[in-house]
């Protein structure tokens, strides 16, 4: 793919459309994959959170049971003595039968009342520390003879510690974990299916836009418009593409019109020039006086042809400019007008009266000078010799206003709507040499600079007043 400047556009891709290489997956696959990953992460996080919370609640329930049993035994010991408490100790057959177990331990590690089950609970240094009063009671999860248990160790009077154990199998944590794993797996699979379906639905408008763009690239019919449905981002994209297509269509039509008009305008002077050159080449006998006149005509025709080609090049350059660069300089417009008037005054037949106030605009100095020069030279061409051309520059409603008033024949009402069109020449202008591009160039430059140009007044046999308005810029 190439850029408008002719260079190759940078391609960014990767598995998910990032990185510096081309994407290896289609957009639909990337959307489905990203959706699946997002939902999968959410499902796994929810399942893990549910497992942690449920396990915590179940362990709290077991811890509560163990705490209640310890309080019961401590109350019996307090009121009836150690013997009464020992009588209350449970005597389950075995931990392997998922029954609780308990025993009392002295500080030296001696078991005072071992469990009546077949399994004796382990006596650790930490248990002896609790019996000696050197450590606080605690809960812990451990194993006894490969059986997962929840154990409570607490003080049981002076020099004794009570161990209470509840088999953890009563807590259906493992069953819950399996259920959550199955549910999470099903959620991931469902996310993949839904992600694929959603990607297809979401990208359906994109496929329509792609098909329309490919059709336009093949047919190059810029008059085609993309259907707009809804008000979402893709709809706005379709509207933007239609705007671009309209601009391309307008540019294409303008280009064709320019070529047609230029061909028409060049045909006549080239034919006349060829005829005169044939005569000068001796193919037709003429006297010296006629030859001199023909040479003058050829020079004048060549000069006119050069002006026409120059105006065509300038108009083509302006047509290629969509807007001013943000880095355009601020120009002292009054200085531009002053310089143009100074150049015009070199012609003794031009009498100009100016009234200028300092004003600054943002733009291209040479293009602004072309606007002033075209308007003033146009006024000079149509004003009778000895009349005054008035040039005024002022400020009105935050706009720089340039007006050029002549004393020429004026413009007919039927010609006013078309005088800024390319190659248009009114009924009175066809007898005067010119390319018919001067005012078209003026309008294009003014529009690019964000302004407007028009005829304020025009009266037949009295003259016309042209006005240009440009946005003011801070100096």
ChimeraX attribute file (.defattr): number of C-alpha atoms within 10 A of each C-alpha:
attribute: neighborCount
match mode: 1-to-1
recipient: residues
	/A:1	9
	/A:2	9
	/A:3	9
	/A:4	8
	/A:5	7
	/A:6	8
	/A:7	9
	/A:8	10
	/A:9	11
	/A:10	12
	/A:11	14
	/A:12	12
	/A:13	15
	/A:14	14
	/A:15	14
	/A:16	17
	/A:17	17
	/A:18	12
	/A:19	12
	/A:20	11
	/A:21	13
	/A:22	15
	/A:23	17
	/A:24	13
	/A:25	15
	/A:26	12
	/A:27	16
	/A:28	19
	/A:29	17
	/A:30	19
	/A:31	20
	/A:32	22
	/A:33	19
	/A:34	16
	/A:35	20
	/A:36	22
	/A:37	16
	/A:38	14
	/A:39	20
	/A:40	21
	/A:41	14
	/A:42	15
	/A:43	20
	/A:44	18
	/A:45	13
	/A:46	14
	/A:47	19
	/A:48	16
	/A:49	12
	/A:50	15
	/A:51	19
	/A:52	14
	/A:53	12
	/A:54	16
	/A:55	18
	/A:56	13
	/A:57	12
	/A:58	17
	/A:59	17
	/A:60	12
	/A:61	13
	/A:62	21
	/A:63	19
	/A:64	12
	/A:65	14
	/A:66	22
	/A:67	16
	/A:68	12
	/A:69	18
	/A:70	21
	/A:71	13
	/A:72	15
	/A:73	19
	/A:74	20
	/A:75	14
	/A:76	18
	/A:77	19
	/A:78	14
	/A:79	10
	/A:80	11
	/A:81	12
	/A:82	15
	/A:83	10
	/A:84	15
	/A:85	18
	/A:86	16
	/A:87	13
	/A:88	13
	/A:89	20
	/A:90	17
	/A:91	17
	/A:92	17
	/A:93	16
	/A:94	16
	/A:95	22
	/A:96	17
	/A:97	10
	/A:98	17
	/A:99	17
	/A:100	23
	/A:101	27
	/A:102	26
	/A:103	24
	/A:104	25
	/A:105	26
	/A:106	22
	/A:107	19
	/A:108	15
	/A:109	19
	/A:110	13
	/A:111	19
	/A:112	14
	/A:113	15
	/A:114	19
	/A:115	23
	/A:116	16
	/A:117	19
	/A:118	14
	/A:119	16
	/A:120	17
	/A:121	23
	/A:122	14
	/A:123	17
	/A:124	9
	/A:125	12
	/A:126	15
	/A:127	29
	/A:128	22
	/A:129	21
	/A:130	24
	/A:131	28
	/A:132	20
	/A:133	19
	/A:134	12
	/A:135	14
	/A:136	14
	/A:137	19
	/A:138	13
	/A:139	15
	/A:140	12
	/A:141	14
	/A:142	14
	/A:143	15
	/A:144	16
	/A:145	12
	/A:146	8
	/A:147	14
	/A:148	19
	/A:149	24
	/A:150	22
	/A:151	25
	/A:152	23
	/A:153	27
	/A:154	24
	/A:155	24
	/A:156	25
	/A:157	15
	/A:158	11
	/A:159	16
	/A:160	25
	/A:161	27
	/A:162	26
	/A:163	25
	/A:164	26
	/A:165	27
	/A:166	23
	/A:167	23
	/A:168	22
	/A:169	16
	/A:170	13
	/A:171	16
	/A:172	12
	/A:173	18
	/A:174	13
	/A:175	11
	/A:176	15
	/A:177	18
	/A:178	11
	/A:179	14
	/A:180	19
	/A:181	16
	/A:182	12
	/A:183	15
	/A:184	21
	/A:185	15
	/A:186	14
	/A:187	18
	/A:188	20
	/A:189	15
	/A:190	15
	/A:191	22
	/A:192	20
	/A:193	15
	/A:194	16
	/A:195	24
	/A:196	19
	/A:197	13
	/A:198	17
	/A:199	20
	/A:200	18
	/A:201	12
	/A:202	13
	/A:203	15
	/A:204	13
	/A:205	17
	/A:206	17
	/A:207	12
	/A:208	14
	/A:209	20
	/A:210	12
	/A:211	13
	/A:212	16
	/A:213	15
	/A:214	12
	/A:215	13
	/A:216	17
	/A:217	11
	/A:218	9
	/A:219	10
	/A:220	12
	/A:221	13
	/A:222	17
	/A:223	12
	/A:224	15
	/A:225	16
	/A:226	19
	/A:227	13
	/A:228	16
	/A:229	12
	/A:230	8
	/A:231	10
	/A:232	10
	/A:233	9
	/A:234	17
	/A:235	18
	/A:236	14
	/A:237	16
	/A:238	21
	/A:239	18
	/A:240	13
	/A:241	16
	/A:242	19
	/A:243	13
	/A:244	13
	/A:245	19
	/A:246	16
	/A:247	13
	/A:248	15
	/A:249	17
	/A:250	14
	/A:251	14
	/A:252	13
	/A:253	12
	/A:254	13
	/A:255	14
	/A:256	12
	/A:257	13
	/A:258	17
	/A:259	13
	/A:260	12
	/A:261	15
	/A:262	17
	/A:263	11
	/A:264	12
	/A:265	16
	/A:266	15
	/A:267	12
	/A:268	11
	/A:269	16
	/A:270	14
	/A:271	11
	/A:272	14
	/A:273	20
	/A:274	13
	/A:275	13
	/A:276	18
	/A:277	15
	/A:278	12
	/A:279	15
	/A:280	18
	/A:281	10
	/A:282	10
	/A:283	9
	/A:284	9
	/A:285	11
	/A:286	12
	/A:287	7
	/A:288	9
	/A:289	9
	/A:290	12
	/A:291	16
	/A:292	12
	/A:293	11
	/A:294	18
	/A:295	15
	/A:296	12
	/A:297	15
	/A:298	20
	/A:299	13
	/A:300	13
	/A:301	18
	/A:302	15
	/A:303	12
	/A:304	16
	/A:305	19
	/A:306	12
	/A:307	15
	/A:308	20
	/A:309	15
	/A:310	13
	/A:311	18
	/A:312	20
	/A:313	12
	/A:314	17
	/A:315	20
	/A:316	14
	/A:317	11
	/A:318	19
	/A:319	16
	/A:320	10
	/A:321	12
	/A:322	11
	/A:323	12
	/A:324	14
	/A:325	12
	/A:326	8
	/A:327	8
	/A:328	11
	/A:329	14
	/A:330	16
	/A:331	20
	/A:332	17
	/A:333	25
	/A:334	20
	/A:335	17
	/A:336	18
	/A:337	22
	/A:338	16
	/A:339	13
	/A:340	18
	/A:341	22
	/A:342	12
	/A:343	10
	/A:344	18
	/A:345	12
	/A:346	10
	/A:347	10
	/A:348	9
	/A:349	14
	/A:350	21
	/A:351	18
	/A:352	19
	/A:353	12
	/A:354	15
	/A:355	12
	/A:356	16
	/A:357	13
	/A:358	12
	/A:359	20
	/A:360	20
	/A:361	22
	/A:362	24
	/A:363	26
	/A:364	16
	/A:365	17
	/A:366	9
	/A:367	17
	/A:368	20
	/A:369	18
	/A:370	18
	/A:371	21
	/A:372	24
	/A:373	21
	/A:374	17
	/A:375	23
	/A:376	25
	/A:377	17
	/A:378	17
	/A:379	24
	/A:380	24
	/A:381	17
	/A:382	17
	/A:383	23
	/A:384	15
	/A:385	13
	/A:386	10
	/A:387	15
	/A:388	18
	/A:389	22
	/A:390	18
	/A:391	24
	/A:392	18
	/A:393	22
	/A:394	16
	/A:395	17
	/A:396	11
	/A:397	8
	/A:398	11
	/A:399	18
	/A:400	23
	/A:401	21
	/A:402	22
	/A:403	23
	/A:404	24
	/A:405	26
	/A:406	27
	/A:407	23
	/A:408	22
	/A:409	17
	/A:410	20
	/A:411	22
	/A:412	14
	/A:413	10
	/A:414	10
	/A:415	14
	/A:416	14
	/A:417	11
	/A:418	13
	/A:419	20
	/A:420	22
	/A:421	15
	/A:422	20
	/A:423	20
	/A:424	18
	/A:425	19
	/A:426	16
	/A:427	11
	/A:428	12
	/A:429	13
	/A:430	11
	/A:431	9
	/A:432	10
	/A:433	10
	/A:434	17
	/A:435	22
	/A:436	21
	/A:437	22
	/A:438	26
	/A:439	22
	/A:440	18
	/A:441	26
	/A:442	24
	/A:443	20
	/A:444	21
	/A:445	25
	/A:446	19
	/A:447	18
	/A:448	16
	/A:449	22
	/A:450	15
	/A:451	18
	/A:452	18
	/A:453	21
	/A:454	17
	/A:455	18
	/A:456	13
	/A:457	13
	/A:458	21
	/A:459	15
	/A:460	13
	/A:461	11
	/A:462	13
	/A:463	18
	/A:464	22
	/A:465	21
	/A:466	19
	/A:467	19
	/A:468	23
	/A:469	23
	/A:470	23
	/A:471	19
	/A:472	21
	/A:473	17
	/A:474	9
	/A:475	11
